[in-house]
Amino acid sequence: MSRFFNIINIKEFISKKNMATNEELEKRIETLEKEVQHLKAVLQYQMRNKKK
């Protein structure tokens, strides 16, 4: 569940006045992509177990 709240913090991350370097942004994008994959897996697991 903590991954979900990390995604919510994107708004705060984007609104920061400091400009992030491309490297920092690329790292954050990679982290977010991993979080999305995790959430998709959780949803798939829940849907499969809901049918049983």
KOLGU-4560 file (N, C-alpha, C; in nm, 3 decimals, padded with zeros to 5 digits):
<recs>
<n_xx: 00.082 n_yy: -00.120 n_zz: 00.000 ca_xx: 00.000 ca_yy: 00.000 ca_zz: 00.000 c_xx: 00.086 c_yy: 00.126 c_zz: 00.000 mol: A seq: 1 type: MET>
<n_xx: 00.205 n_yy: 00.118 n_zz: 00.057 ca_xx: 00.292 ca_yy: 00.236 ca_zz: 00.061 c_xx: 00.329 c_yy: 00.281 c_zz: -00.079 mol: A seq: 2 type: SER>
<n_xx: 00.335 n_yy: 00.187 n_zz: -00.173 ca_xx: 00.366 ca_yy: 00.225 ca_zz: -00.312 c_xx: 00.257 c_yy: 00.317 c_zz: -00.367 mol: A seq: 3 type: ARG>
<n_xx: 00.133 n_yy: 00.289 n_zz: -00.330 ca_xx: 00.022 ca_yy: 00.372 ca_zz: -00.376 c_xx: 00.039 c_yy: 00.515 c_zz: -00.327 mol: A seq: 4 type: PHE>
<n_xx: 00.076 n_yy: 00.531 n_zz: -00.201 ca_xx: 00.093 ca_yy: 00.664 ca_zz: -00.146 c_xx: 00.214 c_yy: 00.734 c_zz: -00.208 mol: A seq: 5 type: PHE>
<n_xx: 00.315 n_yy: 00.660 n_zz: -00.251 ca_xx: 00.428 ca_yy: 00.721 ca_zz: -00.322 c_xx: 00.380 c_yy: 00.784 c_zz: -00.452 mol: A seq: 6 type: ASN>
<n_xx: 00.289 n_yy: 00.716 n_zz: -00.519 ca_xx: 00.237 ca_yy: 00.769 ca_zz: -00.645 c_xx: 00.158 c_yy: 00.898 c_zz: -00.620 mol: A seq: 7 type: ILE>
<n_xx: 00.085 n_yy: 00.902 n_zz: -00.511 ca_xx: 00.009 ca_yy: 01.022 ca_zz: -00.477 c_xx: 00.104 c_yy: 01.141 c_zz: -00.458 mol: A seq: 8 type: ILE>
<n_xx: 00.225 n_yy: 01.114 n_zz: -00.413 ca_xx: 00.322 ca_yy: 01.221 ca_zz: -00.389 c_xx: 00.379 c_yy: 01.279 c_zz: -00.518 mol: A seq: 9 type: ASN>
<n_xx: 00.341 n_yy: 01.226 n_zz: -00.633 ca_xx: 00.388 ca_yy: 01.280 ca_zz: -00.761 c_xx: 00.351 c_yy: 01.428 c_zz: -00.771 mol: A seq: 10 type: ILE>
<n_xx: 00.231 n_yy: 01.459 n_zz: -00.729 ca_xx: 00.184 ca_yy: 01.598 ca_zz: -00.736 c_xx: 00.280 c_yy: 01.690 c_zz: -00.662 mol: A seq: 11 type: LYS>
<n_xx: 00.319 n_yy: 01.648 n_zz: -00.543 ca_xx: 00.414 ca_yy: 01.726 ca_zz: -00.463 c_xx: 00.550 c_yy: 01.732 c_zz: -00.533 mol: A seq: 12 type: GLU>
<n_xx: 00.593 n_yy: 01.620 n_zz: -00.588 ca_xx: 00.721 ca_yy: 01.613 ca_zz: -00.659 c_xx: 00.723 c_yy: 01.710 c_zz: -00.777 mol: A seq: 13 type: PHE>
<n_xx: 00.616 n_yy: 01.714 n_zz: -00.853 ca_xx: 00.609 ca_yy: 01.800 ca_zz: -00.971 c_xx: 00.603 c_yy: 01.947 c_zz: -00.931 mol: A seq: 14 type: ILE>
<n_xx: 00.538 n_yy: 01.977 n_zz: -00.819 ca_xx: 00.518 ca_yy: 02.116 ca_zz: -00.781 c_xx: 00.640 c_yy: 02.180 c_zz: -00.714 mol: A seq: 15 type: SER>
<n_xx: 00.745 n_yy: 02.102 n_zz: -00.690 ca_xx: 00.865 ca_yy: 02.159 ca_zz: -00.628 c_xx: 00.924 c_yy: 02.264 c_zz: -00.720 mol: A seq: 16 type: LYS>
<n_xx: 00.975 n_yy: 02.370 n_zz: -00.662 ca_xx: 01.031 ca_yy: 02.480 ca_zz: -00.740 c_xx: 01.167 c_yy: 02.444 c_zz: -00.800 mol: A seq: 17 type: LYS>
<n_xx: 01.242 n_yy: 02.355 n_zz: -00.736 ca_xx: 01.375 ca_yy: 02.319 ca_zz: -00.785 c_xx: 01.363 c_yy: 02.236 c_zz: -00.911 mol: A seq: 18 type: ASN>
<n_xx: 01.449 n_yy: 02.265 n_zz: -01.007 ca_xx: 01.453 ca_yy: 02.187 ca_zz: -01.130 c_xx: 01.536 c_yy: 02.062 c_zz: -01.106 mol: A seq: 19 type: MET>
<n_xx: 01.481 n_yy: 01.950 n_zz: -01.141 ca_xx: 01.554 ca_yy: 01.824 ca_zz: -01.127 c_xx: 01.637 c_yy: 01.800 c_zz: -01.253 mol: A seq: 20 type: ALA>
<n_xx: 01.745 n_yy: 01.729 n_zz: -01.235 ca_xx: 01.827 ca_yy: 01.695 ca_zz: -01.352 c_xx: 01.758 c_yy: 01.584 c_zz: -01.430 mol: A seq: 21 type: THR>
<n_xx: 01.796 n_yy: 01.569 n_zz: -01.556 ca_xx: 01.739 ca_yy: 01.462 ca_zz: -01.638 c_xx: 01.762 c_yy: 01.327 c_zz: -01.574 mol: A seq: 22 type: ASN>
<n_xx: 01.880 n_yy: 01.309 n_zz: -01.515 ca_xx: 01.913 ca_yy: 01.181 ca_zz: -01.451 c_xx: 01.817 c_yy: 01.153 c_zz: -01.335 mol: A seq: 23 type: GLU>
<n_xx: 01.789 n_yy: 01.256 n_zz: -01.255 ca_xx: 01.696 ca_yy: 01.239 ca_zz: -01.143 c_xx: 01.556 c_yy: 01.207 c_zz: -01.194 mol: A seq: 24 type: GLU>
<n_xx: 01.515 n_yy: 01.275 n_zz: -01.300 ca_xx: 01.382 ca_yy: 01.250 ca_zz: -01.356 c_xx: 01.372 c_yy: 01.110 c_zz: -01.414 mol: A seq: 25 type: LEU>
<n_xx: 01.476 n_yy: 01.066 n_zz: -01.483 ca_xx: 01.476 ca_yy: 00.931 ca_zz: -01.540 c_xx: 01.467 c_yy: 00.826 c_zz: -01.429 mol: A seq: 26 type: GLU>
<n_xx: 01.538 n_yy: 00.848 n_zz: -01.319 ca_xx: 01.533 ca_yy: 00.755 ca_zz: -01.207 c_xx: 01.393 c_yy: 00.752 c_zz: -01.146 mol: A seq: 27 type: LYS>
<n_xx: 01.331 n_yy: 00.868 n_zz: -01.133 ca_xx: 01.196 ca_yy: 00.875 ca_zz: -01.077 c_xx: 01.096 c_yy: 00.805 c_zz: -01.169 mol: A seq: 28 type: ARG>
<n_xx: 01.112 n_yy: 00.824 n_zz: -01.299 ca_xx: 01.024 ca_yy: 00.757 ca_zz: -01.396 c_xx: 01.037 c_yy: 00.605 c_zz: -01.384 mol: A seq: 29 type: ILE>
<n_xx: 01.161 n_yy: 00.557 n_zz: -01.373 ca_xx: 01.184 ca_yy: 00.413 ca_zz: -01.357 c_xx: 01.116 c_yy: 00.361 c_zz: -01.231 mol: A seq: 30 type: GLU>
<n_xx: 01.128 n_yy: 00.437 n_zz: -01.123 ca_xx: 01.065 ca_yy: 00.398 ca_zz: -00.996 c_xx: 00.913 c_yy: 00.393 c_zz: -01.012 mol: A seq: 31 type: THR>
<n_xx: 00.857 n_yy: 00.493 n_zz: -01.076 ca_xx: 00.712 ca_yy: 00.497 ca_zz: -01.096 c_xx: 00.665 c_yy: 00.382 c_zz: -01.184 mol: A seq: 32 type: LEU>
<n_xx: 00.742 n_yy: 00.350 n_zz: -01.287 ca_xx: 00.706 ca_yy: 00.237 ca_zz: -01.374 c_xx: 00.704 c_yy: 00.107 c_zz: -01.294 mol: A seq: 33 type: GLU>
<n_xx: 00.801 n_yy: 00.089 n_zz: -01.205 ca_xx: 00.804 ca_yy: -00.031 ca_zz: -01.121 c_xx: 00.683 c_yy: -00.034 c_zz: -01.028 mol: A seq: 34 type: LYS>
<n_xx: 00.647 n_yy: 00.082 n_zz: -00.973 ca_xx: 00.531 ca_yy: 00.090 ca_zz: -00.885 c_xx: 00.402 c_yy: 00.055 c_zz: -00.959 mol: A seq: 35 type: GLU>
<n_xx: 00.389 n_yy: 00.103 n_zz: -01.082 ca_xx: 00.271 ca_yy: 00.073 ca_zz: -01.164 c_xx: 00.264 c_yy: -00.077 c_zz: -01.190 mol: A seq: 36 type: VAL>
<n_xx: 00.377 n_yy: -00.139 n_zz: -01.225 ca_xx: 00.379 ca_yy: -00.283 ca_zz: -01.249 c_xx: 00.338 c_yy: -00.359 c_zz: -01.123 mol: A seq: 37 type: GLN>
<n_xx: 00.386 n_yy: -00.313 n_zz: -01.009 ca_xx: 00.350 ca_yy: -00.378 ca_zz: -00.882 c_xx: 00.199 c_yy: -00.367 c_zz: -00.858 mol: A seq: 38 type: HIS>
<n_xx: 00.143 n_yy: -00.248 n_zz: -00.879 ca_xx: 00.000 ca_yy: -00.229 ca_zz: -00.858 c_xx: -00.083 c_yy: -00.313 c_zz: -00.954 mol: A seq: 39 type: LEU>
<n_xx: -00.038 n_yy: -00.325 n_zz: -01.079 ca_xx: -00.108 ca_yy: -00.411 ca_zz: -01.175 c_xx: -00.107 c_yy: -00.555 c_zz: -01.128 mol: A seq: 40 type: LYS>
<n_xx: 00.007 n_yy: -00.601 n_zz: -01.078 ca_xx: 00.017 ca_yy: -00.739 ca_zz: -01.029 c_xx: -00.075 c_yy: -00.761 c_zz: -00.910 mol: A seq: 41 type: ALA>
<n_xx: -00.082 n_yy: -00.664 n_zz: -00.821 ca_xx: -00.171 ca_yy: -00.675 ca_zz: -00.704 c_xx: -00.316 c_yy: -00.684 c_zz: -00.750 mol: A seq: 42 type: VAL>
<n_xx: -00.355 n_yy: -00.598 n_zz: -00.844 ca_xx: -00.492 ca_yy: -00.601 ca_zz: -00.895 c_xx: -00.525 c_yy: -00.734 c_zz: -00.962 mol: A seq: 43 type: LEU>
<n_xx: -00.432 n_yy: -00.784 n_zz: -01.043 ca_xx: -00.454 ca_yy: -00.912 ca_zz: -01.110 c_xx: -00.470 c_yy: -01.024 c_zz: -01.007 mol: A seq: 44 type: GLN>
<n_xx: -00.386 n_yy: -01.023 n_zz: -00.905 ca_xx: -00.394 ca_yy: -01.123 ca_zz: -00.799 c_xx: -00.530 c_yy: -01.116 c_zz: -00.729 mol: A seq: 45 type: TYR>
<n_xx: -00.573 n_yy: -00.994 n_zz: -00.697 ca_xx: -00.701 ca_yy: -00.977 ca_zz: -00.628 c_xx: -00.817 c_yy: -01.022 c_zz: -00.717 mol: A seq: 46 type: GLN>
<n_xx: -00.811 n_yy: -00.990 n_zz: -00.845 ca_xx: -00.919 ca_yy: -01.029 ca_zz: -00.936 c_xx: -00.925 c_yy: -01.181 c_zz: -00.950 mol: A seq: 47 type: MET>
<n_xx: -00.809 n_yy: -01.245 n_zz: -00.960 ca_xx: -00.807 ca_yy: -01.392 ca_zz: -00.972 c_xx: -00.864 c_yy: -01.458 c_zz: -00.847 mol: A seq: 48 type: ARG>
<n_xx: -00.828 n_yy: -01.406 n_zz: -00.732 ca_xx: -00.875 ca_yy: -01.466 ca_zz: -00.607 c_xx: -01.019 c_yy: -01.430 c_zz: -00.575 mol: A seq: 49 type: ASN>
<n_xx: -01.069 n_yy: -01.321 n_zz: -00.631 ca_xx: -01.207 ca_yy: -01.281 ca_zz: -00.611 c_xx: -01.302 c_yy: -01.379 c_zz: -00.681 mol: A seq: 50 type: LYS>
<n_xx: -01.260 n_yy: -01.432 n_zz: -00.795 ca_xx: -01.343 ca_yy: -01.524 ca_zz: -00.874 c_xx: -01.362 c_yy: -01.658 c_zz: -00.804 mol: A seq: 51 type: LYS>
<n_xx: -01.268 n_yy: -01.694 n_zz: -00.716 ca_xx: -01.275 ca_yy: -01.826 ca_zz: -00.650 c_xx: -01.376 c_yy: -01.830 c_zz: -00.539 mol: A seq: 52 type: LYS>
</recs>
